[in-house]
């Protein structure tokens, strides 16, 4: 019989597992007839993966260099698959057959043979799921594949034991459950009845079962239902339903997104956090109202659900958008967390964490949060850290920079009672130091404080709120004119991108009519010497520009603040411009900028900025003069450029 061998054109010795799987996906998409959707291709590759594991465990798998007849190899795979289905009849769809042809199976086997598929540290199911489904499919529902670095870090922070009763109420593909079981297996026997999962997607429930069965050769109690409702779809018969309030460890990455309608009003009525909350000045606390909020994001409801699942003293490890821990609109959620739990650790993650490619995934900034269900002591110290690197960049390419291992080691040292050197990779915040119900680590990052401490002998410190209160400076925000106003005239409409190097660009992108300008001119009252500062925007927050005599006839947008220095201030506009651009203030601005919806914002936290002003009057005058010369030379050059361009077409 003819030997049908599959040759791989890419050097496999240097390939990463994901490269191998992407090659399989591309091959199947181009070669397999009748199966084209990624979800169906995923099912077939999962079948083959389990068969390859089975054959390797039985010692009858072939290496990548061995030549094997495609028909013979396919027969082995089909026999292995039948044995797997006989043992676990619910793992795969009703059609208990591999739908691929012999050549397709042989190609996949040859690629799988290059992977260390039995290595317990390697999660082939997770890689297959991410490769074939990725972020676009689940991202539409606010669900994103949890990166391995996030699951492993939360596992290290919560340290599961064989005595724990564990659940993931939004288990997805089961990565948290798998990592918890693997962590326990290093020191104890894993009891399947102590590791539970729930997901409302039947396909993901099967994938979770497969994930765990592949590693531990047994089924775990994973149910298909809505954990926010806690009933339906046969859930009443499951072993999990009766365990509400008895779990000692909850691990989860819940779906997030403000546009997702999580529950009906009847179901939401049972959640305190689904109601409106109003701040009471008399008590200094948020009070729940007897009316439901218009739409509560699922991540907020999951906070309450996860806490309700815990037994007293139980631990919660959860991935939450930073906005839940920092935005003014979610301050009542933080109050609820502090009323019902004690924060143990909060790790801010880089925005690249959930990126799966240049376009895939999401830039949503999240935090890894560990809570313990016990009363909060006022002198309790919370371990916080702000990771700047997580092992891959914003295009999902692996890089050598990863802050998480160092953060985990510092956390373990803290838990062991050892002192830790405070920096962004680990520092302690007492509950007494918490401000305005903010739990985002970057708000408390110690580096900017250290910078100010070093300046304490040579500088005076002024808080912006005090400067405003004493009428030394005034701050106002701009306006939006609407897209229809763009291109209607020659008056600059200044946006955040038009501020650079302390000046307003010579050619703002959008111009408006004089009629529109006059509508805003009195309100905005732009004068020479004013400072424009970016308040909202991913990368430009804190960027400043000086308003020259050429720039007073403008309208500036709502994402920009206008700062005016008054005569009784301890600095002039030039010195203030330098101070706002100095490292201690830039560091403060960075730590106080939180994600709101899809962009970052400094918000009203500008009033918390502490400005270092040199005690030496001579130094202050020198700085002012330097800034003045720099600005005047740039502005004159800018105006010459503008005049030259206009002269070209002058009559």
Backbone torsions as a table, in degrees:
resi	resn	phi	psi	omega
1	UNK	NA	143.4	-177.7
2	UNK	-64.0	135.3	177.2
3	UNK	-84.0	119.8	-179.4
4	UNK	-106.4	104.8	-176.0
5	UNK	-109.6	146.7	-179.8
6	UNK	-104.7	121.4	179.5
7	UNK	-101.9	134.9	178.1
8	UNK	-98.6	130.9	-175.3
9	UNK	-86.5	-10.2	-178.4
10	UNK	-103.5	137.8	178.4
11	UNK	-63.2	117.0	-172.4
12	UNK	-83.4	-20.4	-175.4
13	UNK	-65.2	-24.6	-177.8
14	UNK	-105.4	0.1	-175.6
15	UNK	-77.9	142.7	171.0
16	UNK	-81.0	159.6	177.8
17	UNK	-54.6	-39.9	-178.8
18	UNK	-68.3	-31.9	175.5
19	UNK	-64.3	-42.7	177.7
20	UNK	-60.8	-45.2	-178.1
21	UNK	-68.9	-35.9	176.3
22	UNK	-65.3	-35.1	177.7
23	UNK	-66.2	-39.9	176.3
24	UNK	-62.2	-44.6	-178.6
25	UNK	-61.5	-44.3	-179.7
26	UNK	-66.6	-38.5	178.0
27	UNK	-62.1	-47.2	-177.6
28	UNK	-66.1	-39.4	179.9
29	UNK	-62.3	-30.8	-178.5
30	UNK	-94.1	-23.5	-171.3
31	UNK	-108.4	-28.9	-174.4
32	UNK	-84.5	127.8	179.8
33	UNK	-99.2	133.8	177.7
34	UNK	91.6	-9.3	177.8
35	UNK	-132.8	100.7	-175.4
36	UNK	-121.1	-26.0	-178.0
37	UNK	-72.1	139.9	-177.7
38	UNK	-58.2	-35.5	-179.6
39	UNK	-62.8	-38.8	179.2
40	UNK	-73.6	-40.9	176.3
41	UNK	-60.9	-39.9	177.6
42	UNK	-56.4	-46.7	-178.6
43	UNK	-57.9	-43.9	-178.0
44	UNK	-69.0	-38.8	178.7
45	UNK	-68.0	-36.9	176.2
46	UNK	-62.4	-41.1	176.3
47	UNK	-58.5	-47.3	-178.5
48	UNK	-65.8	-37.3	179.2
49	UNK	-62.2	-45.3	179.7
50	UNK	-64.3	-39.4	178.6
51	UNK	-63.9	-41.1	179.1
52	UNK	-63.4	-41.5	176.3
53	UNK	-61.8	-44.7	179.6
54	UNK	-59.5	-46.9	-177.8
55	UNK	-66.0	-37.5	178.1
56	UNK	-67.6	-40.3	178.2
57	UNK	-64.7	-32.8	178.5
58	UNK	-81.9	-6.6	178.4
59	UNK	75.4	23.1	-177.2
60	UNK	-122.2	17.6	177.0
61	UNK	-84.6	156.0	-178.5
62	UNK	-103.3	151.2	177.8
63	UNK	-80.6	171.2	-178.0
64	UNK	-67.9	-22.9	-176.0
65	UNK	-92.2	-8.9	-179.6
66	UNK	-81.7	139.7	177.4
67	UNK	-93.3	122.3	-175.4
68	UNK	-133.4	140.9	175.9
69	UNK	-63.8	134.1	-178.6
70	UNK	-60.2	-40.7	-179.5
71	UNK	-64.6	-39.7	180.0
72	UNK	-66.2	-43.5	-179.7
73	UNK	-64.7	-42.5	179.2
74	UNK	-61.6	-37.9	178.6
75	UNK	-63.2	-42.3	177.4
76	UNK	-60.2	-43.6	-179.7
77	UNK	-62.5	-44.1	-177.6
78	UNK	-66.9	-38.3	177.3
79	UNK	-65.2	-42.9	178.6
80	UNK	-63.0	-40.4	-178.8
81	UNK	-64.4	-38.9	177.7
82	UNK	-63.3	-39.5	178.5
83	UNK	-65.7	-40.0	178.8
84	UNK	-63.6	-44.4	-179.0
85	UNK	-67.1	-33.2	177.3
86	UNK	-66.0	-35.8	-179.0
87	UNK	-80.1	-39.3	-177.7
88	UNK	-128.7	78.5	-173.4
89	UNK	-67.0	-14.2	-177.1
90	UNK	-98.2	-1.0	-174.6
91	UNK	-71.9	-33.6	-175.2
92	UNK	-121.4	170.2	-179.6
93	UNK	-62.7	169.9	-175.9
94	UNK	-57.9	-33.2	179.9
95	UNK	-77.4	86.2	-174.6
96	UNK	-76.3	58.8	176.8
97	UNK	-141.1	151.1	170.0
98	UNK	-82.7	122.3	-173.4
99	UNK	-84.5	-6.0	-177.7
100	UNK	-81.7	154.4	176.8
101	UNK	-81.9	168.7	-177.3
102	UNK	-55.8	-43.9	-178.8
103	UNK	-65.7	-36.5	178.0
104	UNK	-65.4	-44.9	179.5
105	UNK	-62.1	-41.9	-179.2
106	UNK	-63.9	-40.3	178.2
107	UNK	-62.7	-48.3	-178.5
108	UNK	-62.1	-41.4	179.7
109	UNK	-63.0	-41.7	179.5
110	UNK	-61.2	-39.3	177.9
111	UNK	-70.6	-43.9	178.9
112	UNK	-59.9	-31.9	-177.6
113	UNK	-64.8	-18.7	178.0
114	UNK	-83.1	-8.6	-177.9
115	UNK	-100.6	147.0	174.2
116	UNK	-84.5	74.7	-165.9
117	UNK	-71.0	-21.3	179.7
118	UNK	-91.3	-3.8	178.4
119	UNK	-66.0	119.4	-175.7
120	UNK	-68.0	-16.4	177.1
121	UNK	-82.5	-11.1	-179.2
122	UNK	-99.2	129.3	-178.3
123	UNK	-105.4	85.3	-176.8
124	UNK	-68.3	-35.4	-179.7
125	UNK	-64.6	-42.5	177.7
126	UNK	-61.6	-42.1	179.2
127	UNK	-66.9	-39.3	178.7
128	UNK	-64.2	-45.5	-179.3
129	UNK	-60.3	-45.6	-178.4
130	UNK	-66.3	-37.4	-178.4
131	UNK	-68.8	-42.6	-173.6
132	UNK	-89.5	-28.5	-178.9
133	UNK	-106.0	-47.5	176.9
134	UNK	66.2	-161.1	-173.7
135	UNK	-88.1	-25.4	-172.5
136	UNK	-65.8	-41.2	-175.7
137	UNK	-65.8	-51.4	-179.2
138	UNK	-82.3	-26.8	-176.8
139	UNK	-61.6	-25.7	177.6
140	UNK	-63.1	-24.0	-179.0
141	UNK	-105.1	14.5	179.0
142	UNK	78.1	13.0	-179.1
143	UNK	-110.7	129.4	180.0
144	UNK	-127.9	139.0	179.9
145	UNK	-55.2	126.6	-178.1
146	UNK	-76.7	117.1	-179.3
147	UNK	-59.8	147.4	-177.6
148	UNK	-56.3	-38.3	-177.9
149	UNK	-63.9	-31.6	178.8
150	UNK	-74.0	-44.2	180.0
151	UNK	-64.9	-45.7	-177.0
152	UNK	-65.7	-35.2	178.9
153	UNK	-67.7	-44.6	178.2
154	UNK	-64.1	-35.2	176.6
155	UNK	-63.6	-43.8	178.9
156	UNK	-63.9	-37.3	-178.3
157	UNK	-72.0	-32.1	-177.5
158	UNK	-97.2	-18.6	174.8
159	UNK	47.7	70.5	179.5
160	UNK	-61.4	149.0	175.5
161	UNK	-127.3	169.1	179.6
162	UNK	-66.7	-16.4	178.9
163	UNK	-85.3	-12.2	-178.5
164	UNK	-73.6	143.6	168.3
165	UNK	-103.0	112.7	-165.2
166	UNK	-113.0	144.3	173.5
167	UNK	-146.5	145.1	166.2
168	UNK	-117.9	108.8	-176.6
169	UNK	-78.6	-1.1	174.7
170	UNK	-142.4	62.5	-161.8
171	UNK	-73.2	-17.5	178.9
172	UNK	54.8	-125.4	-179.3
173	UNK	-83.5	0.3	173.6
174	UNK	89.1	19.4	-175.1
175	UNK	-64.9	-40.3	178.3
176	UNK	-65.5	-42.4	-179.9
177	UNK	-64.0	-41.8	179.4
178	UNK	-63.9	-47.2	-178.1
179	UNK	-65.2	-36.2	177.1
180	UNK	-64.7	-44.6	179.7
181	UNK	-63.7	-41.7	179.2
182	UNK	-65.2	-38.3	178.4
183	UNK	-63.2	-44.5	179.4
184	UNK	-65.5	-37.8	-174.9
185	UNK	-65.8	-16.9	179.2
186	UNK	-71.7	-18.0	-178.3
187	UNK	-132.8	-14.6	-176.0
188	UNK	-146.7	171.6	174.5
189	UNK	-81.3	138.5	-179.9
190	UNK	-86.5	125.1	176.3
191	UNK	-100.3	110.6	-176.8
192	UNK	-56.8	-31.3	-176.9
193	UNK	-73.4	-2.0	178.7
194	UNK	-107.4	7.5	178.7
195	UNK	-129.2	110.1	-173.3
196	UNK	-116.6	154.4	176.8
197	UNK	-143.4	153.1	176.5
198	UNK	-139.2	137.4	168.8
199	UNK	-152.1	146.6	-177.8
200	UNK	-86.3	-2.1	177.9
201	UNK	-100.0	116.9	-176.6
202	UNK	-62.1	-37.1	179.3
203	UNK	-64.8	-39.3	179.1
204	UNK	-71.6	-31.5	175.3
205	UNK	-62.0	-45.2	178.0
206	UNK	-64.3	-38.6	179.2
207	UNK	-64.5	-39.6	176.7
208	UNK	-62.7	-43.8	177.6
209	UNK	-59.5	-44.9	179.6
210	UNK	-63.2	-42.8	179.6
211	UNK	-52.7	-49.2	-176.5
212	UNK	-78.5	-39.4	-179.2
213	UNK	-63.6	-35.3	179.8
214	UNK	-62.1	-34.7	-178.3
215	UNK	-88.7	-37.6	-170.4
216	UNK	-116.8	1.8	172.8
217	UNK	56.5	36.8	176.3
218	UNK	-157.9	164.1	179.3
219	UNK	-94.0	146.8	178.4
220	UNK	-113.3	154.6	-178.9
221	UNK	-73.6	91.7	178.8
222	UNK	-119.8	122.9	-171.9
223	UNK	-110.1	149.1	175.5
224	UNK	-99.6	100.6	177.0
225	UNK	-163.5	176.3	177.1
226	UNK	-95.1	111.8	-175.7
227	UNK	-67.6	-18.9	175.7
228	UNK	-74.1	-28.6	178.3
229	UNK	-88.9	-36.9	177.8
230	UNK	65.9	33.9	175.0
231	UNK	-167.0	168.4	176.4
232	UNK	95.4	162.1	177.1
233	UNK	59.2	34.9	178.1
234	UNK	79.7	8.7	-176.8
235	UNK	-63.7	-25.9	-178.8
236	UNK	-59.5	-26.6	-178.4
237	UNK	-88.7	-6.0	-175.7
238	UNK	-80.6	157.9	177.9
239	UNK	-73.0	-16.1	-174.6
240	UNK	-78.0	-34.4	-170.7
241	UNK	-57.1	-39.0	-175.5
242	UNK	-78.0	-0.2	-173.1
243	UNK	-99.2	9.2	176.1
244	UNK	-54.0	126.9	179.1
245	UNK	81.2	9.1	-178.3
246	UNK	-118.4	-6.8	-178.1
247	UNK	-74.5	140.2	179.1
248	UNK	-96.9	-12.1	177.6
249	UNK	-149.6	123.6	174.4
250	UNK	-114.0	127.6	178.0
251	UNK	-125.6	127.2	-176.7
252	UNK	-164.1	154.9	168.7
253	UNK	-124.7	88.5	-174.6
254	UNK	-70.6	158.7	175.0
255	UNK	-63.7	147.0	178.7
256	UNK	-137.8	148.9	-179.4
257	UNK	155.4	131.7	-175.4
258	UNK	-72.5	-19.7	-176.0
259	UNK	-93.0	-4.5	-178.5
260	UNK	-80.3	127.2	175.7
261	UNK	-89.6	104.2	-169.8
262	UNK	-76.7	-40.0	-172.0
263	UNK	-146.3	163.0	170.1
264	UNK	-71.9	163.2	-179.7
265	UNK	-61.8	-36.6	179.1
266	UNK	-61.6	-43.9	-179.9
267	UNK	-70.4	-38.3	-178.7
268	UNK	-67.0	-25.4	-176.8
269	UNK	-61.1	-22.7	-179.3
270	UNK	-82.5	-6.3	-179.4
271	UNK	-102.4	126.7	176.0
272	UNK	-61.7	-40.4	-175.8
273	UNK	-75.5	-5.8	174.9
274	UNK	-85.1	-7.1	179.6
275	UNK	-90.8	165.6	172.4
276	UNK	-74.1	146.4	176.8
277	UNK	-126.5	141.7	-178.0
278	UNK	-127.8	136.5	-179.2
279	UNK	-78.9	131.6	178.5
280	UNK	-104.2	116.8	179.3
281	UNK	-65.8	-29.1	-178.0
282	UNK	-69.8	-36.1	-179.1
283	UNK	-101.3	-16.8	-177.0
284	UNK	71.6	21.2	-178.1
285	UNK	-133.6	163.0	175.1
286	UNK	-87.0	136.6	-179.3
287	UNK	-113.8	132.7	178.5
288	UNK	-71.6	135.6	178.2
289	UNK	-98.5	160.3	-179.1
290	UNK	-88.1	37.8	178.6
291	UNK	-142.0	140.0	-178.6
292	UNK	-73.0	145.8	171.9
293	UNK	-67.6	158.6	-176.4
294	UNK	-59.8	-47.5	176.4
295	UNK	-158.6	117.7	-179.1
296	UNK	-94.8	125.5	179.8
297	UNK	-58.6	146.0	-176.9
298	UNK	-60.0	-33.4	-178.7
299	UNK	-63.0	-29.6	177.9
300	UNK	-72.2	-44.4	178.7
301	UNK	-63.7	-35.6	-180.0
302	UNK	-67.6	-29.0	175.1
303	UNK	-58.6	-49.4	-179.7
304	UNK	-66.4	-41.8	179.9
305	UNK	-61.7	-45.2	-178.2
306	UNK	-62.9	-40.6	178.3
307	UNK	-65.0	-37.9	179.7
308	UNK	-68.8	-24.6	178.6
309	UNK	-73.5	-23.2	-172.8
310	UNK	-79.5	143.0	167.6
311	UNK	-77.6	159.2	175.1
312	UNK	-54.3	131.8	-178.1
313	UNK	86.6	-5.2	-179.5
314	UNK	-70.7	161.8	-177.6
315	UNK	-113.0	146.3	177.0
316	UNK	-123.5	123.8	171.9
317	UNK	-114.0	114.7	-170.9
318	UNK	-138.1	145.0	173.4
319	UNK	-95.4	120.4	-177.6
320	UNK	-129.2	142.0	170.9
321	UNK	-57.9	139.8	-179.2
322	UNK	-57.9	-28.9	-178.4
323	UNK	-59.7	-31.5	178.4
324	UNK	-64.3	-30.4	-175.2
325	UNK	-96.8	-1.1	-173.0
326	UNK	-138.0	-33.3	-174.0
327	UNK	-65.8	141.5	176.4
328	UNK	-55.0	-34.4	-179.0
329	UNK	-69.2	-13.1	-179.6
330	UNK	-115.3	14.9	-178.5
331	UNK	-62.3	-29.8	178.3
332	UNK	-68.0	-28.6	177.6
333	UNK	-67.5	-43.8	177.2
334	UNK	-62.6	-40.2	176.3
335	UNK	-59.3	-43.0	178.7
336	UNK	-61.4	-43.1	178.8
337	UNK	-60.5	-46.0	-178.0
338	UNK	-71.0	-26.3	177.7
339	UNK	-74.4	-27.2	-172.4
340	UNK	-114.2	-12.5	-177.7
341	UNK	-143.8	173.0	171.8
342	UNK	-115.8	117.8	176.8
343	UNK	-65.3	130.8	179.6
344	UNK	-101.0	-48.6	-178.4
345	UNK	-149.8	141.7	175.7
346	UNK	-137.4	119.3	-176.8
347	UNK	-116.0	116.8	174.1
348	UNK	-76.2	134.2	-176.7
349	UNK	-108.4	152.9	177.6
350	UNK	-68.4	156.2	-177.1
351	UNK	-67.4	-14.1	179.7
352	UNK	-82.1	-4.0	-173.1
353	UNK	-54.2	-47.1	-174.6
354	UNK	-95.8	13.8	176.8
355	UNK	-80.7	129.1	179.4
356	UNK	-108.3	-9.0	175.7
357	UNK	-171.6	-174.4	178.7
358	UNK	-58.5	-40.0	-179.9
359	UNK	-105.5	-24.2	-174.6
360	UNK	-79.0	155.6	179.2
361	UNK	85.8	-157.9	-177.3
362	UNK	-143.9	149.5	176.0
363	UNK	-88.7	5.4	-178.2
364	UNK	-53.7	125.2	178.8
365	UNK	-82.6	129.1	-176.9
366	UNK	-124.5	169.1	173.8
367	UNK	-126.6	145.4	169.4
368	UNK	-91.6	121.3	-171.5
369	UNK	-120.3	131.1	174.9
370	UNK	-119.0	121.3	-179.9
371	UNK	-121.9	154.7	175.5
372	UNK	-124.8	132.4	-175.7
373	UNK	-81.6	85.1	176.9
374	UNK	-158.8	159.7	-178.4
375	UNK	-59.3	144.9	-178.4
376	UNK	-85.3	125.7	175.7
377	UNK	-88.2	137.3	-173.7
378	UNK	-63.0	-27.4	-179.3
379	UNK	-97.3	12.2	-179.4
380	UNK	-67.9	138.5	176.9
381	UNK	-99.9	129.7	177.4
382	UNK	-99.5	130.5	174.7
383	UNK	-80.3	125.4	178.1
384	UNK	-127.9	154.2	176.1
385	UNK	-156.7	158.2	178.3
386	UNK	-130.3	102.0	-179.8
387	UNK	-77.6	130.5	177.0
388	UNK	-98.6	-19.0	-179.3
389	UNK	-136.0	144.3	-177.7
390	UNK	-133.4	20.0	176.0
391	UNK	94.5	-8.9	173.8
392	UNK	-147.8	157.8	-177.0
393	UNK	-95.3	-170.1	-175.0
394	UNK	-72.8	-6.0	174.4
395	UNK	-108.2	15.6	177.5
396	UNK	67.4	17.6	177.1
397	UNK	-84.8	135.1	-179.9
398	UNK	-64.7	137.2	177.3
399	UNK	-133.2	158.1	-176.9
400	UNK	-76.5	-5.4	-176.8
401	UNK	-92.4	124.0	179.9
402	UNK	-152.7	112.2	-177.8
403	UNK	-82.4	-15.9	-170.0
404	UNK	-63.5	-42.8	178.7
405	UNK	-58.3	-40.5	178.9
406	UNK	-66.1	-41.3	179.1
407	UNK	-61.8	-42.9	179.4
408	UNK	-62.6	-42.8	179.8
409	UNK	-64.1	-39.1	178.6
410	UNK	-67.6	-37.1	177.3
411	UNK	-63.6	-43.9	179.4
412	UNK	-63.5	-37.7	177.0
413	UNK	-63.9	-42.2	177.0
414	UNK	-61.2	-46.1	-179.7
415	UNK	-65.3	-27.5	178.8
416	UNK	-81.2	-0.9	177.6
417	UNK	90.8	10.9	-179.2
418	UNK	-90.5	152.1	175.3
419	UNK	-74.4	145.5	177.0
420	UNK	-124.0	144.0	177.7
421	UNK	-75.7	117.7	-174.8
422	UNK	-71.3	124.4	170.2
423	UNK	-155.3	-172.9	-174.4
424	UNK	-67.4	-13.9	178.4
425	UNK	-90.7	5.7	176.1
426	UNK	161.7	120.1	176.9
427	UNK	-154.4	164.3	-176.5
428	UNK	-110.8	139.0	175.1
429	UNK	-125.9	122.8	175.7
430	UNK	-73.7	147.2	178.5
431	UNK	-58.2	-26.1	177.9
432	UNK	-68.1	-21.4	-178.2
433	UNK	-89.1	-7.5	-179.3
434	UNK	-64.8	137.2	-177.8
435	UNK	-119.9	132.5	169.8
436	UNK	52.4	34.4	179.4
437	UNK	56.4	42.3	175.6
438	UNK	-105.9	128.2	178.8
439	UNK	-118.6	7.9	179.5
440	UNK	-71.9	125.8	-176.2
441	UNK	-58.6	-37.5	-174.5
442	UNK	-66.7	-19.2	176.3
443	UNK	-66.7	-27.4	-176.2
444	UNK	-109.7	6.8	-176.1
445	UNK	-52.3	130.5	-168.3
446	UNK	-79.3	-15.7	-171.3
447	UNK	-61.8	-39.9	179.7
448	UNK	-66.7	-35.0	177.4
449	UNK	-64.7	-40.9	179.2
450	UNK	-62.9	-37.8	177.8
451	UNK	-60.8	-42.8	-179.2
452	UNK	-68.4	-38.0	179.6
453	UNK	-60.1	-40.0	-179.7
454	UNK	-65.6	-21.7	-178.1
455	UNK	-96.5	2.0	-170.2
456	UNK	-61.7	-27.3	-178.3
457	UNK	-87.1	-20.5	-174.2
458	UNK	-112.1	-6.7	-175.4
459	UNK	-133.9	151.4	167.3
460	UNK	-95.6	148.9	-177.3
461	UNK	-114.0	133.6	179.4
462	UNK	-128.1	124.5	175.3
463	UNK	-82.5	137.7	-176.0
464	UNK	-57.9	-39.8	-179.4
465	UNK	-60.4	-36.5	179.2
466	UNK	-72.4	-36.2	177.6
467	UNK	-63.8	-39.6	178.2
468	UNK	-69.2	-43.6	-178.7
469	UNK	-62.1	-36.4	179.9
470	UNK	-88.9	9.8	176.0
471	UNK	57.6	34.4	174.1
472	UNK	-85.7	-30.2	172.8
473	UNK	-138.8	161.0	173.3
474	UNK	-131.7	149.5	-176.3
475	UNK	-131.0	133.2	175.9
476	UNK	-142.3	161.2	-178.4
477	UNK	-111.9	163.4	-175.5
478	UNK	-88.8	-158.7	-173.2
479	UNK	-138.2	162.1	172.3
480	UNK	-106.4	133.4	-177.7
481	UNK	-100.7	-12.7	-179.5
482	UNK	90.1	146.9	-176.1
483	UNK	-63.2	-28.3	-179.2
484	UNK	-65.1	-18.9	-180.0
485	UNK	-81.6	-17.1	-177.2
486	UNK	-65.3	136.4	175.4
487	UNK	79.6	12.0	-177.0
488	UNK	-91.7	-5.4	-178.6
489	UNK	-169.2	-155.2	-177.3
490	UNK	-124.8	19.9	175.8
491	UNK	-91.6	125.8	-177.6
492	UNK	-65.0	130.7	167.3
493	UNK	-101.0	107.1	-169.7
494	UNK	-86.3	121.7	177.9
495	UNK	-109.0	173.6	-176.3
496	UNK	-57.8	-37.1	-177.9
497	UNK	-72.7	-9.0	179.9
498	UNK	-88.8	-1.2	177.7
499	UNK	-102.8	128.0	-178.3
500	UNK	-161.7	136.4	175.1
501	UNK	51.8	42.1	175.0
502	UNK	72.5	10.6	-179.7
503	UNK	-136.8	161.4	173.9
504	UNK	-87.3	130.3	-174.0
505	UNK	-57.9	152.5	-178.0
506	UNK	-67.9	-27.3	-177.1
507	UNK	-129.8	77.0	176.2
508	UNK	-53.9	145.5	-173.9
509	UNK	-66.5	-33.8	-174.9
510	UNK	-122.9	137.4	178.7
511	UNK	-121.9	148.6	-177.2
512	UNK	-128.2	169.0	-176.7
513	UNK	-78.7	161.5	177.2
514	UNK	-65.5	-33.3	178.7
515	UNK	-61.5	-43.9	178.6
516	UNK	-68.5	-40.2	177.9
517	UNK	-57.4	-45.4	-177.5
518	UNK	-64.7	-26.3	177.9
519	UNK	-64.1	-31.3	-175.6
520	UNK	-110.4	-8.6	-170.4
521	UNK	-59.2	-45.9	-177.3
522	UNK	-68.0	-43.6	-178.7
523	UNK	-63.9	-45.4	-176.5
524	UNK	-78.2	-33.3	172.0
525	UNK	47.1	57.6	-177.8
526	UNK	-79.7	128.4	-178.3
527	UNK	-129.0	158.6	174.4
528	UNK	-60.6	136.0	-179.0
529	UNK	97.8	-13.8	174.1
530	UNK	-67.3	156.4	176.2
531	UNK	-117.4	128.6	173.1
532	UNK	-97.4	136.2	-176.5
533	UNK	-136.3	132.0	179.3
534	UNK	-71.6	124.9	178.0
535	UNK	-99.5	-35.9	-174.4
536	UNK	-124.8	137.4	177.6
537	UNK	147.2	148.3	-172.1
538	UNK	-62.4	-49.6	-172.7
539	UNK	-115.6	-11.1	-171.2
540	UNK	-99.6	-2.6	-176.3
541	UNK	-55.8	129.8	-179.7
542	UNK	96.1	-13.5	177.5
543	UNK	-62.8	132.5	-174.5
544	UNK	-122.6	156.7	175.5
545	UNK	-144.7	143.9	178.0
546	UNK	-90.6	134.2	178.5
547	UNK	-87.1	111.1	179.7
548	UNK	-88.1	179.1	179.2
549	UNK	-66.1	-17.7	178.7
550	UNK	-85.6	-10.5	-169.2
551	UNK	-109.3	6.1	-172.8
552	UNK	-73.7	-21.4	-179.3
553	UNK	-95.5	75.3	-178.5
554	UNK	-142.8	167.7	165.7
555	UNK	-125.4	129.2	-179.1
556	UNK	-108.4	146.6	-171.5
557	UNK	-77.0	170.9	-172.3
558	UNK	-69.7	-18.4	179.3
559	UNK	-82.2	3.7	-177.9
560	UNK	-117.0	139.8	174.9
561	UNK	-102.4	146.2	173.4
562	UNK	-109.3	124.2	-179.9
563	UNK	-112.4	126.4	179.2
564	UNK	-116.2	131.0	179.6
565	UNK	-94.1	128.1	179.6
566	UNK	-98.0	167.7	-171.2
567	UNK	-61.6	-29.9	-176.4
568	UNK	-87.6	7.1	-179.5
569	UNK	-74.0	153.6	-179.9
570	UNK	-80.2	16.2	179.6
571	UNK	-159.7	162.0	172.2
572	UNK	-99.8	-178.7	-176.1
573	UNK	-63.5	-36.5	-178.7
574	UNK	-65.7	-45.4	179.9
575	UNK	-66.3	-40.4	178.8
576	UNK	-62.2	-38.0	178.7
577	UNK	-60.1	-43.2	178.1
578	UNK	-66.6	-39.8	-179.8
579	UNK	-64.3	-43.5	-179.5
580	UNK	-64.9	-21.8	-179.6
581	UNK	-100.0	2.2	-177.8
582	UNK	-77.2	153.2	-177.1
583	UNK	-52.4	-42.6	-179.3
584	UNK	-63.8	-36.8	-179.1
585	UNK	-77.2	-40.3	176.5
586	UNK	-58.9	-41.4	178.6
587	UNK	-64.0	-39.7	177.1
588	UNK	-63.9	-44.6	-179.4
589	UNK	-60.4	-42.8	179.9
590	UNK	-62.2	-41.5	-177.8
591	UNK	-73.5	-22.3	-177.5
592	UNK	-98.1	0.6	-179.6
593	UNK	-91.6	117.5	-176.9
594	UNK	-113.5	157.2	177.8
595	UNK	-78.2	129.3	176.1
596	UNK	-132.5	115.9	-173.0
597	UNK	60.3	-113.4	-175.6
598	UNK	-109.4	-1.3	178.9
599	UNK	-129.0	162.2	175.0
600	UNK	-85.3	156.0	178.8
601	UNK	-147.7	143.2	171.9
602	UNK	-80.6	-27.9	177.0
603	UNK	58.8	-149.9	-179.7
604	UNK	-82.0	4.7	177.9
605	UNK	-72.3	-5.7	173.1
606	UNK	-58.3	-29.5	-178.7
607	UNK	-71.8	-13.7	177.8
608	UNK	-90.4	-7.3	-179.4
609	UNK	-62.4	139.8	175.0
610	UNK	-108.0	121.1	-175.7
611	UNK	-99.7	122.7	177.2
612	UNK	-86.9	119.9	-179.2
613	UNK	-114.3	124.2	179.7
614	UNK	-54.6	137.9	177.5
615	UNK	-68.5	-30.9	-177.6
616	UNK	-73.1	119.7	177.8
617	UNK	-66.8	-33.7	178.2
618	UNK	-63.6	-43.9	178.7
619	UNK	-62.7	-40.7	178.8
620	UNK	-60.9	-43.9	179.8
621	UNK	-65.9	-38.7	179.1
622	UNK	-61.8	-44.6	-179.5
623	UNK	-64.8	-45.1	179.5
624	UNK	-58.8	-43.0	-178.8
625	UNK	-66.5	-39.5	177.8
626	UNK	-61.7	-46.1	-179.5
627	UNK	-64.4	-42.1	-179.5
628	UNK	-60.2	-45.9	179.7
629	UNK	-63.7	-41.5	-179.6
630	UNK	-62.9	-44.6	-178.0
631	UNK	-67.9	-45.5	-177.3
632	UNK	-63.0	-40.6	180.0
633	UNK	-67.0	-40.3	178.8
634	UNK	-66.5	-44.1	-177.0
635	UNK	-67.3	-39.9	177.6
636	UNK	-63.3	-41.2	177.9
637	UNK	-64.5	-39.3	178.7
638	UNK	-63.2	-43.6	-177.9
639	UNK	-70.6	-32.9	174.5
640	UNK	-64.7	-39.2	177.2
641	UNK	-62.3	-45.2	179.4
642	UNK	-62.2	-44.8	-178.0
643	UNK	-64.7	-38.6	178.9
644	UNK	-62.5	-42.0	-179.6
645	UNK	-65.5	-40.0	-178.9
646	UNK	-70.7	-33.2	-178.2
647	UNK	-67.4	-29.7	-179.7
648	UNK	-56.3	-38.0	-176.2
649	UNK	-107.4	10.9	179.7
650	UNK	-71.4	148.1	179.7
651	UNK	-68.7	NA	NA
